[in-house]
Amino acid sequence: MNDDLLKALLSHQKEIKVLSINRPSHSVVLKCNAVYIKNNLIGLKEIIFVDEWKSPRSETNIIGYDRSFHGINAVDYLLPGANGKNIVAGVKEQTMDEADIDLWKRVLPSSIAAPNKTYHSTVIASIIGGAGNSFYDGRGIAWGCQFFPSSFSNLFADDAVVLNVNKVTVQNHSYGTVIQQFYGAEAVSYDALAWNDKKFVPVMSAGNSGESVATDGKYANLSGFANLTGNFKMAKNIITVAAIDNKENIPEQSSAGPLYDGRIAPQLTALGPNGTSDAAAVVTGTVAVLQQVFADSNNDVLPPSSLVKAILYNTAEDIYRKGIDYKTGYGLLNSYEAIKAIQQKKWDGSTLSNGQEWKKNISVPANAAELKITLTWTDTVATVNNNKAIVNDLDLEVKEVNSGTIYQPWVLNTASHVDSLAKLPTRKGDSLNTAEQVSIQLPVAGDYEIKVKATSLSAASLPFYIAYNTDTLNTFHFTSPQHASDVNRSEKENMTIRWRTFVADTNQTGSLSISYDNATTWQVIQSSARLASRKYEWPLKDTNAAAVLKMETSFGSFLSNPFIISKITRLQVDFSCADSFRLSWNSHVYANAYKIFALTDSAYLKSVLTVSDTFAVLQKFVYPYLIYAVEPVLSNNVPAARSASLNINLQGVKCFYRTLNYVLLDENKLNLQLELSVAGYADSVFFEKVTASGQLLQTYGGTNATNNTLIYSQLVNEVSGGITYLRGRIKLKNGEIVYTDIIPVLTSGSKNVWIYPNPAPANATVSYVLRQGVSVDSRLQLFDATGRLLKFYASMPDRINLSGFAPGVIIYKLVDSNDKILETGKLVITN
């Protein structure tokens, strides 16, 4: 922070108010009249840049959700140890609900958290690392991580000391301001933070302003381009994320690059259930898992952010236009392949000084589909409001050793014309971006030399990382379904079958089939499935079956993992008494047992009991928990989907009954209804009139219970005026008696109107209740003892105001529209 700037501003402290100071970006946030800034501050030599503060907003409302995207389901079930454990993910916006059962016990206390809790921030945290306690779709990719909330009211990067103390290594930013095309103080603060802590990864939503245009800068008024929301997204050392919908369309609303100086942004694309906010959260969760997996095999040392970016960009799948582009960046996130690349050490790195070169040879086998290499580095801070952000420039080249052919990185056109920005990338040197990528389709077999050159460095030395990968032609494997939770007809009638393959002919087809008898016989789903599409939408059959998929191609036949097609297990509470409760669920055709899970003292559901029936009666002193779920254990050893969890106190179920209510009929007759919560336990049902404290006054009939009836009724022909207290009495088959809660019923009894309280204090406002069937258009007349009319209501009021009436007896008359007297009575007013 330039203290001269602060001193200069404080000399104007009568006219300005300093709100905050951000030392990494040498910035001061102040409140002041714009005219005063123009006339008195803008000319100060200590001020080099002025920007207007913009209010942050969550970026929501585009699309829907599918866990088969990005290989998230494969991470869950094929890489079970990859879950983000020991990683703290920052969530900068409003505060998430720490009581949410998918975040429970994992939200750290924070001195810089926002005061408000919002649904949006809770959803974002759940996508990043939800525990899946609620249901499988509440499980984030980094479900083992912890969360550190901070407020987006501070648009600058958070204090590095606070982040370090709380071990935050990746931070999600699912918000934006307005379209801004310049390198402002906020961008400076993020580049400074990432430069000083080279393991820290900020992830930001690109924005949902793709249908709007920039109003200033080189790319002003260019439709479809340069519309990221917020100058902090102009930083070099961050990841910005675009959205894709679950039909693999890129929504027009998803913001696009380039940035103000022509750099590529967003860098990645991910599924966004509610826009780029959710897309960013998927990337943040993936980063947390990459950090954990790397640390697990490197003595708990976290990976540099530049390595994380190299892996993510190199494993992303090309979508939209061929090659890199300003709408989707390096492509669609592939979490599963990124994690495998870290595990398989498909990366390298070093440190260079100005003018130095680094080289590495790799061998490409025969029958390769593609060779891809990505270089990334973290750059130092640029000056605010610059024309070109890059300070330290590295260059990537790949040479085929045998022929000497050199491949340069892909570079996009930066000219400020829509047609130019939409052009496919070309190979040339890149002096703008801090990431460069070379890809070679159908590379010849042999050795390739990767060369990184420090073309122009201001730093004494600069670390960098590369990721590399070779895909093989004519390979195939199914990526979804992986698990029964991918096949839920009650949630989605169509299942997206996904696979990963590499073929030279993008029109090549295969025959997709399914077997329900352990691969003995096959039914054709699609005889000419286009392999390069990598997916097929299949209407799920309404059946219960174990299944396996097969794809027959010209280069072989390939089977999926076995999976289950069935209805998801639905858990319910049958009764909840003081000492015990009963859970039950629908049977699973392949189950030979069921595991009951509870949310105990852990952040995650734990198995507490295994039973063979489809119900269990649990004693509360043994199982004092509130949250439960059930999971079938299948005889064929295929994993089944766990039910949605429930809180036994929030199901509207009491001790053997759900509700006791009434319907008030004409002439104030009552139809009482008692709904039992479970059949088979009750012997008989009675209805009782009692006092408010439960003393029995009268019993209304009795009905023998049957095993298939839950609702029992009783007609009461006459009740007294005022409040009548009623309850149900349930006699169980074991002889025990269960009483329902007491319900009050207010009626006028045999009268057409009942006024209360009566007597009433002077100047009070009293209420009334009409007999069922009496019109509210009836008229009410109030007289004194001499017959003098005191007040007349042409229709019934909400309440009766006694102000100005002297203590004594008031005569009231209720009259219908034909002047027929319906009721006459006395109302006593006391002193």
N, C-alpha and C positions, 0 to 999 in steps of 0.2 A: 504494500500500500504506500502510495506517495503521500507522506505527511504534509507536504506543501499544499497538495490539493485539499486535504481536510482542513488545514488552517485557513486556506482561502475561502472555503465554504462557510466555516464557522464565523468568519467576519461578517457574514450576511445572516446570522442566525435569527434576527428579528423577522426576516421575511421568509426563511426556509425552515424546514424541519427534517433533520437527518433521521431516516428510518432504519437504515442498516448500512454496514460496511462490508464489502467483499474484498479482502486483501489479495487473494490470488489473481484477480482480474483488475486490481487497482481501481475499484469502482465504489461509488457511493450512491445509495438509493435515497432520494429525498423527496419531500412533498413541497411543491412550490407552484405559484402561478406561472403559466407558460410565458406570459408577457414579461414577467420579471426575469425569467431565464434568458429570454432573447435580448433584453435591454441591459442586463447587469452581469450575467454569468457567462454567456457564450464567448465573450471576448477574453476571459481570463486565460493566461498562458498555461496555467496548470490543467485546463480542460481541453482534451483532444477529441472527445466524442460525447454526444448526448443522444439518449434514446428514451422513448416513452415507455413506461411500464405497462405491460398488458396482463389482463387477468387470465389465469390458467383455467382450462376447462377439460373435463374428461372427454375422450374421443370415442363415441359409441355409435351403435345403430347401423350395422350393415348386414350381418349374416348369421349362420347356424353352426353346430359343433359336431365333429366326427373324430374319434380317437384313432382311427386308422390312418389319419394324416400323419406325416413326419415319422412314421414308424414308432409312435408313442406306445401303442399296444405291444409292439415287439420288444421295446425297452422294458416294459412292465414284466413280461413273461419269459423273455429270453435272456435278459440281463438283470436279474432280480436284485443284485447288489448295487446297481447304478441308480441311486435315488436322491443324491444331493445331501447325504448325511454330513454333518459337521460344517455345512456351508450356511452362511447367513445372507439371505437375499433381501436387499433393501427395496422397499416399495414407497416411492415418493409420489404422493398425491394426498387424498384424504386418508383417514385411518381405517383399517379393516376391523371387523368385529372379532375380537379375540375369543369371544364365547362361541363362535361358530364351531361346530364339532369337527370340521375339517381343518381348522386352524388351532384348535384348542391346545393350550400349553406350549405353543411354539411361537407366539408373538412376544418379542422382547420388549421390555420397557424402554421408552424413548423420550428424551427431553426435548426433541425437535419434532415430535409427532403433531399432526393437525388435531385440533380439538373435536372435529366432527367425524363420526363414523358413517360410512356410506356403503350401500350395496355394491356400487361399482368397484370400490377398492377391495371389498371382500371377495368378489368374483375374480378380480385380477390376482389376488394372492392365492386363491384356490386353483386357478389355472397354472400358476407357477409351481405350487407345491401342496395342493390340498391333500389331506390324508386319505380321502376316499372312505371316511367313516360313514358319510351320509348315504352314498351309493357309489358305484364304480365311476360314474361320470363326475364325481366330486374329487377324483384323484388326479393331482397334477403330476407332471413328469418328475419334479424334484420333491417327492413327497416326504423325504427325510430331512429337508432343510428347515431352518428357522427364518423368521421374518423380523425385519427392523423397519418400522414405519417412520417416515419423515414427511413434512408438509410441503406441498407444491406452491404454497404462498410465497416461499422463497424460490424464485426462478433460477438463482445461481446454484452452482454445485454446493452440496452440503459440506460442512466443516470436515476437513480430512482427519482431524484428531478424533472427532466423534465417531466417524465411520471406522477408523482403525481400532479404537477402543472396543467397539461392538463387533469387530471382525467382519464387516460388510465387504464383500468382494465382488458382488454383482448387484446392480441397482436398476429397477424397472421404473420407467417414466411413461405412463399411459395417459398423457395429457398434451395439450398444445395451447397456443395462444392464437395469433393471427399469422397469415402468410408473411414471412419476413425473409428477404433475400440479402442478408449482409452478415458479416462476422462481427457480432456484437459482444458486449462485455460478458454476457451469459455464456456464449460459446467459448470465450477465453477461459472462463472459470472451469469449464469441464475439461478442456484440453490441458489446463494446468494440473487439475486433480489427477488425470490419467497419466500425465507425464511424470509426475512425482511419485505415483503409486502404479507401477507398470503391471500390476496384477489386477487392478480394478477395472471392471467392465460396465460402462453405462449402456443400457439398452432403452431405446426410445421409439415410441410409435411415430410413424411417418406423418400421420394426420389423416383426417377424413374430409379434406378440402380439395379433392381431385377434380371437382367440377368448377372450382374457382381459379382465379388467375392472380399472379403477383401484380402489384400496382407500381412497383419501382424496380430498379436494377436492370441488369442486362437482359433478363428474360421477362420483362413486364409484358402483360397482356397476351401471353402465349398460351392458348387453350390446351389443357392437358399436361402441362409441364410446370416445373419450378413452383410447386405449391405446398411444400412442407410447412408445418405450422409452428413457428417459433425460431428465433435466431440461435437458441441453444442447440438446435438440430443442425446448425451449420458447422459444428465442431468436427474435428478430424478424427478424434480418438474414441468415437462412439459407434454403436450399431443402430441404424434406423431400420424400421420394419414396416413393410407393406402388408396388405391383407389379401387373402384369397377366399372365395366362398367354397362351400362343401360340394359344389358342382365343378370346382376347379376353374371358375371364372374370376377374372380380376375386376372387382367393382370399380366403376368410374370414380366413386367417392374416395378411393384410396389415393393418398397424395403421392406425387411423383417428383423426381429430380428434373434437371440437374440442380445442384446447389449454385450459389451466386457466381462461383468461379469456374463452373463447368464440371465439378467433381460428381462422381456417381453417387446417387442416393435415391431411394433407400438401398441398403446393401443386401437385405434378405426379405423374403416373403414367407408368411406363415398364415395358417388358418385363423381367422378372426371371427369368433362367434358374434361379437358385437363391434366389429370394426378393427382398426389397427391397434386399439388398446389391447384387445385380447391377443392379437397376433404378436405384439411385443412381449406379452407375458409368456407365451409359449417359448419364445427365444430365450427369455430370462431363465426359465426353468431348465432349458437345455444347457445353457452356460453353467448353471449351478451344478448340474450332473457332470459336465466335462471337467469342472474344477475338482470335484470330489474324486472322480475316477483317476485323474492325473495324480492327485495328492496321495491316493491309496497306494500307488506304485512308485512314489518318489519321496518317501519319508515325510509325508504330510506337507511337502512344499507345493504351493499352488502354482499353476501354469501362468506364464506371462499372458497378458490380454492379447498380444499380437499372435501368439500361438493359437489361442482360442478362436480368434477371427480367421486365421488361415485355415483351420480345420473346418469351421462352419461354412466359409465361402467355397472351399474346395469340394465339400460333400453335397452342396446344394444342387438341386436338380433343375436343369434348364427348363423354363416355362415361358409362356407369352411369346415374345419374339426370339428368334434363334440367337443365342449368345447373351451377353450382358445387355441390360437396357435400363433406362431411367425409371421404369415403372416397377420392375421386380428385382432389380439389382443383379446379384449373382445367381438368383433363382430361389426355388422352394426349399425351405429348411428340411433337412433329413436328420432328425435327432439320432436315430438308430445308427446310421452310417457314420455320423460324426463321433459318436461315443466309441464305435468300433475302431475308427481311425486313431483315436487317442490310445486305445488299448493295444492296437497293433503297431503303434509307433511309426505311423506313416507320416513322419514329419522330421524336420531337422532345423538347425538354426545356428547363428554365430553372432559375432560383433565385428563391425567394420569401422575403420577410420576413413577419412576423405581420400578418394582415389583408389582405395583397396578393392580387391575382388575376392569373392568366395565361390568355390566350385564344388559340385558334387555329381558323381555319375550314378545313374540308375539304369537297370536293365529292363527292357520291355519285352515280354514274351511274345511268341507267335500268337496270332488270332486275337490280338488286342482290339477292343472296340474304341477306347479313348484313353489318352494320357492327359491328365490335368494336373497342373502345378500352380499353386497360389502363394504369393509373397505378401507379407504384411509387416508393418512396423508401427511403433508409437512415435508420434512426432511432437516436437516441442511447441510451445505456444507461439502463435503468430501475433502481429500487432493488430489492434482492434481496427475494424472497418477497412481491412486490406482488400486488395484486388485479387490476391492469390494466397491461399492459406498455407500451402506447403512450405516448410522451411528446410527440412532434411530430405533429400531426394535419393532414393535407391532405384536401380533399374534391374529388371529380370529379363534374361534371355535363356532359351533352351535350344541346344544344338544336337542334331542327330549326328553322332560321331562318324559313322561310316560315310555319309554323303557330304557332311559339312553344312547341311541346311540349317539355317538359324530361324527360330520362331520367336517373334516378339509378342508382347502381351496384347490382349484385345483392348482397343480404345474406342470410345464413343465420340461422335462429332459434337463439338461444343458451340457451333455457330448458333446465333439467336434467331433461328427460324424453325417452325414446327416440322417442316419436311426434313431439315438437317438433323434435328434431335431424334427423329423417328428412324433414322438410317441404322442399318446393322453395323456392328462394330468392325473395325479394321485392325490389322496388325501394325503397330508402330510403337515408338517410345512413349512412355507416360511420364509426364512431369507435373501432374496435378494430384493424383491419388496416392494414399498411403497403403493401397493394396493393388497388386497387379496379378493378372491371371493369364496363363498360357494353356490352351487346350488344343489337342491334336486328334482329329478324328481318324480312325483306322490307321494308327501309326505302324510303320514297318518295325519288325522285330530288330532288336539290337540295343546298343548302349546310347543313352542320351545324357548330355552334360547340362546340368543346371548351373547358371552363372548369375550371381548377384553382385552388382557393382555399386559402390558408393559414389554416385555421380557428383553430388553437391551436398556437403554436410557443414552445418555450422557447429554442431556438437563435436566434441573431441572424439567420441565413438558412439556408435548407434547399434543396438541389438536388433535383430530381425529373426523372423521364422518363416519357413516354407512348409506347406503340406503338399503331398503328392499322392496320386492314386492312378492305378491302371485297371480299367474294367475290361472284362473278357467277353468276346463275341459268343453268341449261342449258349448263354447261360440263362438259367431261369430258376426263380423260387417264389413261392407265395408269401406275401407279407401280411395279408389279412384275409380271413379271420385267423387270429391267434388264440382266441379264448371264447368261452361261451358268452361273455359280455359283449363281444362283437356281433352277436347274432341274437338280437332282442326284437322280436316281431312286434311286441306291444309298444316299443319305442319308435321303431322304423320298419315299415313294411318291406322296404327294399334294402338289401345288404349290398355294400360295395365290396366286391371281391377285388383284391389288389395283388399285384405281383411286381417283381423287379426283373427285368430282362434287358439284354443288349443284342440287337439284331441289325444287320447291315441294311436290310430292306424294311423300311418303316411300314410297308403295306403287307408284310408277311402275317399270316394268320395261324391260329392253332385251334384245336377242338377242346372246348371246356366242358367237363362232365362232373357229375356228382355220384357218389355211392353211399347207400344207406345200409349196406351189409358188409362192412369191413373190406371194401375194395373187391368184392366178388363179382358183382354186376354193376353196370354204370348206366346212368341216364344223361343224355347229352343236354347241356344247358345252352350252349352256343357252338355251332359247328365251325364257325369262321370268326372267332374272336381275334380282333387285331392286336397283335402282341405289343406293338409300340404304344398303344393307348394305356397299357399298364393297369387297366381296371375294367370291371364289368358290373353293371347294375343288375342285380338279380332279385326278382320278387320272391320273398321268403315264403315257403310253404307253411300253412297252418298245421304243423305236425310236431310230434315229439320224436326225435331221431338222433342217433349218432351218425356223423357224416364225415366224408373226406372228399376233397376236390382233386381233379386231375386235369393237367393241361398236356395235350398231345401235340408235339411240334415236329418239324422235319429233323430237328437235332436231338429228339428224345422225348420221353414222357416224364412228367414231374408231378409228385403228390404233395398235397398240403398236410399240415398236422391235422389229426382228428379233432373235430369240434362237435359241439352239441347244439342242436336246434330244439328249443323247448321254451315254455313260458317261464319267465323269471319268477323265482320264489317270492311270494308275497307274505309278509309277516303281519300278524294282527294280535291284539291283546283281547283275550276273552273275558277276563275279570281281573280286577286289581283291588284286593282287600288289604286290611291293615297288616296281615301276617304273610300273605302269599299273593301270587298272581299267576296267570296262565297265559302262555304264548302258544299260538298255533299257526300253521302255514299249509299251503297246498303241497301235495305230494309231487315228487319228481320221479319220472318213470324209471330212471336208472339209479336212483339213490338207494343205498342200503343203510345209510345213517345220515344224521344231520348234525352239524356243528353249530352250537349257539355261541355267539360272540357278544361281548359286553364292553362298553367303554368304562374302564376301571380307573386306576390311578395313572394310566399311561395316556399318551397323546393319540394312541391308536387302539382300535378295537382288538380285543384278545379273545381267543377261544376259551370258554369257561366250562363247557359241558358238551358231551356228544350223546345223542339219543337216537333210537331207532324208530320211534313214533313220529307223527306229524304234529305233536303238541308236547308241552312240558309244563308242569306245575312247579314253580320255583318258590322257595321260602325266602322272604325278604331279609331275614337275618343272615342267610348264607349268601344271597345275591342282592346286595343293597344298592345296586346300580340302577340308572334310569334309562340308558341307551342300549338297545339290543338289536342284533341282526342274526340271520340264520343262513347257513350255506350247506347245500347238499354235498354229501360225500358219495361219489358215483362208483358203481361196481366196475366200470371199465377204466377207472383211474384217470379219466379225462377231467381236467379242472372245471368246476361249475361256477356260475356267477353267484355271488352273495346277494342276499336281498337288500333292499333299502333298509336303513336302520330306522328305528322309531323310539320315541321317548314314551315310556309306559304311562306317564302322568298327563300326556297331551293327546290321548286318543279318544277322549270323551267316554271312557269306560270306567265304571266304578265297581263296587263289589257285587258282581253277578248281574248288573244292569247297566244300561246306557243312560236312559232318560225316563223321567216321570214328567208328563205334561198334561195339558187339558185343552179342550175346545169348548168355548162358551157358546151354547146354542140359544135359540130363541126361548124366551120366558126364563132365562137364567138357568137352564138345565146345563149340567156339566158332563162332558164325555171325557173321562179320565183314561189315559193311555200310559202303560208301563212297557218299556222295551227292555227285554233281557239282553245281556251281552253274549250269552252262550246258552245253547240248549243242552238238556240232558242232566243238569244239576238240580233244577227246581222241581219240587213236588207240587206246590200250589201257590197261588198268587192272591193276595187280598189288598183292598184299598181301605184306608182308615182316615177318619176325621179326628184330629188331635188338637191340643193346645199348642201355642207357640213353642213351649218347652218340651212337647212330645207326649203329654198325658193323653191316653186314649179316651175319646168321647163317643165314637160310633164306628162300627165296621160296616163297609158296604160290600156285601156279597163275598164270594170266593170262587176261584176257578182252578181246577186241576190242570197242572202244566203238562204239555205233551212234548215229545222229543224234537219235533220239527216246527214248533211255534215259538216265536220270540216276542211278539207283540200281543198284549192282553189289554182289554178295555172294560170299563164299567160306567154305566149311565147313572148319574145322580140327579134325581128329578127335582130336588128342592134343597136350597142352601139359604142360610141366613144372610141378611144384609151386612155389609162390612167385610172384614177379612176372615176367610175360612182357611184353616190350616189342614193340609192333606199330606198323606205319605203312602207309600206302598210297603207291603210286608210280604217277603218272599220266604216260604218255608222250603228248605232244601231237603233232598232225599235222605240225608243223614240226620234229619231232625233239627238242624240248626236253623235259626231265624236270622234273616238279614233285612234290615230296614233301609229304605231309600232316604235321601234327603227330604226334608219337609218343604213343601212349596206353599206359598200364600196365594189365595185367590180372592180378589176384590170384586164383589158384585153388589147390586142393589137388593138382592134377595127377592122377596115377594113384592117389593115396591118398584115403581117405575123410575124413581130417582133416589139416590142415597147421597146425602150431603155430609161431608166430614172435614174436620172434626166438629162434633156437635155434642156439647156446647163448644163455642169458639170464643177466643178473647176478642175484645174490642179492637177495631181497626185491622183485623186480620184479613188474610185472603184464604178462602176455603175452597176445597175441591169437591167434585161430585163424580158419581158414576151412574150412567143410565142403564136401565134394564135392556138386555140384548133384544134388539128389534125396535126400540124406541128411537125415533129420528132425532138427529142433532139439530134439525130445524125447528124442533119444539121450542115454545116460548116459556120464559120463566118470569114470574111476577113475585115481588117481595112487598109485604104489607106490614104495618105495625099492628098493635093489638086493637086499635080502633078501626081498622079497615082502610087506613090511608095508604095509598100506593107509594112506596118508597123508591122502587127501582123496577124497571121493565127491560127485559132482554128479548129482542125480536127473534134471536136464535141463541142457542146455548153458547155461553162464553167459554174460553179456555179455563178460567177460574172465576170465582165470585169474590168481588172486593167489598169488604164490609166497612170501609173507611167512612166516617161521619155518622155511622149508625149508633144510636144510644144503646147502652146495655138494656137488656130485656128480652122479650120474646118476639121473634119475627115469624110471620106466617108466610110460607112459600106455596105457590101454585105452579104446577107444570101443566101447560095447555098445548094441545096439538094444533095443527093448521086449520082445523075446523072448529076451533074454540072449545073443544071437548076437554074437560078437566081430567088429566091423567093421574095426578097425584097432588095431595095437599098434606102439609106437615108443618112442624114447628122447628125453628132454629133458635137456640138460646145463645145470646151474646152476654158474656160475663165482663165484669170490670177488669 
